[in-house]
Amino acid sequence: MGRTAGSAVGAVLVLATVATACTPPQLDRAEARRARSSPATASKSPPSPKPSPSNAPLTSPDFPPTPAQARDQLARLTVAWGKNWQTYKRSEFGEGWSDAVDAPGGRNGCDTRDDVLRRDLRNLREGDRNPCVVLSGTLTDPYTGKELPYYYRRASQIQTDHVVALGAAWRAGAWAWTPQRRLTYANDLDVLLAADKDTNYKKSSQTPDKWKPPRKEYWCEYGRRWTGIKAKYGLTVTAPEKLALQDLLATCGRDAGAGPG
């Protein structure tokens, strides 16, 4: 072996001996020192905190209104025929769900649909890494009473319904709103319910004079929610719609409470 080759082998043996002499804590400390001295690492932003959905309200404290409140609100709504129905586009209310709204569920770091599922489903199993995500649960559909299971990443019979549909809101005054107000409406949890997909398709954007939930036990709350949404956003009602809402609220009884029903 030549002198040059022998020197190289010796250097390798010395480095190997030094490396094997380092304990894991020593290696960790060395790695930490290198990370602190690295400009690339130092310029990185700290990791974002996990969302804390449990701390965010998923409904307004006074919603839905009591039957008495709903009757009073209904009496104050402006009666008018819908306008500009031919100009409605879903995109006018934003592209998909948005958390960037000042409404129940807004700015809590969670997707709007996940907020609805966490509020409306029972037997919830939420994600460990992201508690916003619902892994499984069960919905008692308010419109039909059906028991609908939900599993993450599987086809589901559950949809997210705008009680006063976007098209109905557009005809009742949303056509004149700012884009941000329409985005807020589309993602306001007071406006939304988890519901049976087929029933939601049948409901479409119809007002209560044209469609009512098949489950009559839900008529009282449906009338309360619909009226509360119209009052909250200053939307108009048609004359037939107002009469239908009066009939829905008549099923509540004069002493019905303010619970979710």
Helices and strands as residue ranges (DSSP letters): H 3-21, H 24-37, H 39-42, G 53-55, H 67-76, G 85-87, G 90-93, H 112-120, E 122-126, E 134-140, E 147-151, E 158-162, H 166-171, G 174-176, H 179-187, E 192-196, H 197-203, G 216-218, H 219-232, H 239-250
